[in-house]
Amino acid sequence: MIRQIDSHLSSEEDWEVFESNFNQVHDQFFKRLKEAYPDLTPGDLRLAAYLKMNLTSKDISPLLNISLRGVENKRYRLRRKMNLGPEENLTEFLMQF
C-alpha cells in the first residue's frame, strides 16, 4: 500500500486529487483541521493525513522523502502547533478528529 501511495503522489496535481478524495471520505478533514489550527502548513496537513491513515513514521518517511528522524521532528512540530499535551497520542487524536 505504501508503494502505491508513494508512486501516485509524486506531483502536486496528484496530491490535489488525493486531498479531494480524502476530504470526501473523511468529512472535509483538511478544511476542518485548517479551521481548527490555521497555522498548519501544507506539509503539516500532508503529515496529518498520513497519520490519520494510521501510517507509522517508518511508512511516512519514504512518502515525504525524508529520514525517519525527519518524520519524528515533523510529528513533534505538529503536536506543538496543535497544542497537544504529552499524554495525548497524535495519531489517535487525528484518527478521531
DOZATI-598069 format. One line per field, with one value per atom (N, C-alpha, C): residue number from 1; y, x, z. Coordinates in steps of 0.2 Angstrom, whole numbers, plus 2048, in hexadecimal, padded with zeros to 3 digits. Atoms other than C-alpha are relative to their C-alpha. Example, Ala and Ser with C-alpha at 12.3 -4.5 7.8 and 13.67 -1.06 7.14 Angstrom:
2
rolum c(1 1 1 2 2 2)
c2 c(7FA 7EA 806 7FA 7FB 805)
c1 c(804 83E 804 7FC 844 7FC)
c3 c(800 827 800 7FF 824 803)
# end
This chain:
97
rolum c(1 1 1 2 2 2 3 3 3 4 4 4 5 5 5 6 6 6 7 7 7 8 8 8 9 9 9 10 10 10 11 11 11 12 12 12 13 13 13 14 14 14 15 15 15 16 16 16 17 17 17 18 18 18 19 19 19 20 20 20 21 21 21 22 22 22 23 23 23 24 24 24 25 25 25 26 26 26 27 27 27 28 28 28 29 29 29 30 30 30 31 31 31 32 32 32 33 33 33 34 34 34 35 35 35 36 36 36 37 37 37 38 38 38 39 39 39 40 40 40 41 41 41 42 42 42 43 43 43 44 44 44 45 45 45 46 46 46 47 47 47 48 48 48 49 49 49 50 50 50 51 51 51 52 52 52 53 53 53 54 54 54 55 55 55 56 56 56 57 57 57 58 58 58 59 59 59 60 60 60 61 61 61 62 62 62 63 63 63 64 64 64 65 65 65 66 66 66 67 67 67 68 68 68 69 69 69 70 70 70 71 71 71 72 72 72 73 73 73 74 74 74 75 75 75 76 76 76 77 77 77 78 78 78 79 79 79 80 80 80 81 81 81 82 82 82 83 83 83 84 84 84 85 85 85 86 86 86 87 87 87 88 88 88 89 89 89 90 90 90 91 91 91 92 92 92 93 93 93 94 94 94 95 95 95 96 96 96 97 97 97)
c2 c(7FA 800 806 7FA 80C 802 7FF 80A 803 7FD 80D 808 7F9 81D 804 7FC 823 801 800 81F 805 7FC 829 807 7F9 838 804 7FD 83E 807 7F9 84E 804 7FC 85C 7FF 802 858 7FA 807 846 802 7FF 84D 804 7FD 858 7FB 805 849 7FC 803 840 804 7FC 84E 801 7FF 850 7F9 806 83D 7FF 801 83D 804 7FC 84B 7FD 803 842 7FA 806 832 802 7FE 83B 807 7FA 849 806 7FA 858 801 800 853 806 7FA 860 807 7FA 86E 801 800 86A 801 7FF 868 807 7FA 878 806 7FC 881 800 801 87A 803 7FF 87D 804 7FD 88B 801 800 88B 7FA 806 87A 802 7FF 87A 7FA 806 86F 7FA 806 863 7FD 803 862 7FC 803 85E 7F9 807 850 7FB 804 849 7FD 802 849 7FB 805 840 7F9 807 832 7FD 802 831 7FE 802 830 7FA 806 822 7FA 804 81A 7FD 802 819 802 7FF 818 805 7FB 824 7FC 804 816 800 800 815 807 7F9 828 803 7FD 82B 800 800 825 804 7FC 82E 808 7F9 83F 801 800 83A 804 7FE 83E 7FA 805 834 7FF 802 82B 806 7FB 838 807 7FA 846 7FF 801 83E 802 7FF 83E 807 7F9 850 804 7FD 855 7FE 802 84B 804 7FB 855 807 7F9 865 801 800 860 800 801 85B 807 7FA 86C 805 7FB 876 7FF 802 86C 801 800 86F 7FA 806 85D 7FF 801 858 7F9 806 84A 7F9 806 83E 7FE 801 840 7FD 804 834 804 7FC 83E 7FC 804 830 7FF 801 82C 806 7FA 83E 801 7FE 840 7FB 806 82F 802 7FE 836 807 7F9 848 800)
c1 c(804 800 804 7FC 80E 803 7FD 816 7FB 806 805 7FF 801 803 806 7FA 815 800 800 814 7FB 805 804 800 800 808 806 7FA 817 800 801 810 7FB 805 806 7F9 807 7F8 7FD 803 7F7 7FE 802 7F7 7F9 807 7E8 7FB 805 7DF 7FF 800 7E4 7FC 803 7DE 7F9 808 7CD 7FD 803 7CA 800 800 7D0 7FB 805 7C5 7F9 806 7B6 7FF 800 7BA 7FF 7FF 7BE 7FD 804 7B1 804 7FD 7BB 806 7FB 7CA 805 7FB 7D6 7FD 803 7CA 7FF 801 7C5 806 7FA 7D7 803 7FE 7DC 7FC 804 7CE 801 7FF 7D2 807 7F9 7E5 802 7FE 7E8 807 7F8 7FB 803 7FE 7FC 802 7FD 807 7FD 802 803 804 7FC 811 7FD 803 808 7FA 806 7F8 801 7FE 800 802 7FE 808 7FA 806 7F7 7FC 804 7EF 803 7FD 7FC 7FF 801 7FA 7F9 807 7E7 7FF 800 7EA 803 7FD 7F3 807 7F9 804 805 7FB 813 805 7FB 822 804 7FC 82C 7FC 804 81E 800 800 81D 806 7FA 82F 801 7FF 830 7FB 805 820 802 7FE 827 808 7F9 839 804 7FC 840 802 7FE 849 7FB 805 840 801 7FF 848 7FC 803 841 7F8 807 82F 7FF 801 831 800 7FF 836 7F9 806 827 7FA 806 81B 801 7FF 823 7FD 802 820 7F8 807 80E 7FC 803 80A 800 7FF 811 7FB 805 806 7F9 807 7F7 7FF 800 7FB 7FD 802 7F9 805 7FB 800 803 7FC 80C 7FC 804 7FE 7FB 804 7F5 804 7FD 7F9 7FE 802 7FA 7FC 803 7F5 7F9 807 7E6 7FC 804 7E1 7FE 801 7E2 7FB 805 7D8 7F9 807 7CA 7FE 801 7CB 7FA)
c3 c(800 800 800 800 804 7F9 807 7F3 7FB 804 7EB 801 7FF 7F4 7FE 802 7F1 7F9 808 7DE 7FE 802 7DD 802 7FD 7E7 7FE 802 7DD 7FE 802 7D7 804 7FC 7DE 7FE 802 7D3 803 7FD 7D9 807 7F9 7EB 800 800 7E7 7FF 802 7E0 807 7FA 7F0 806 7FB 7FB 7FF 801 7F3 802 7FF 7F4 808 7F9 806 804 7FD 80B 7FF 801 803 805 7FC 80D 808 7F9 81D 802 7FE 81E 801 800 819 805 7FB 824 7FF 800 81D 801 7FE 81E 807 7F9 82F 804 7FC 835 7FF 801 82D 803 7FC 835 807 7F9 846 801 7FF 844 7F9 806 837 7FE 801 839 7FD 803 831 7F9 807 821 7FC 804 812 802 7FE 818 806 7FA 829 7FE 802 821 7FD 804 816 806 7FA 826 804 7FC 82F 7FC 804 821 800 800 821 807 7F9 834 801 7FF 833 7FC 803 827 804 7FB 836 7FD 802 82D 805 7FB 837 7FD 802 837 7FA 804 82E 7F9 807 820 7FD 802 81F 7FD 802 81C 7F9 807 80A 7FC 803 806 800 800 80B 7FE 802 805 806 7FB 816 805 7FB 824 805 7FA 832 805 7FC 83D 7FE 803 832 801 7FE 834 807 7F8 847 801 7FF 846 7FE 803 83B 805 7FC 847 807 7FA 856 7FF 802 84D 800 801 849 806 7F9 85B 803 7FD 860 7FD 804 853 802 7FE 859 807 7F9 86B 804 7FD 870 805 7FA 881 7FF 800 884 801 7FF 889 7FA 806 878 7FB 806 86A 7FA 806 85A 7FB 805 84E 802 7FE 859 800 800 85A 7F9 807 847 7FD 803 844 803 7FD 84F 7FE 801 849 7FA)
# end
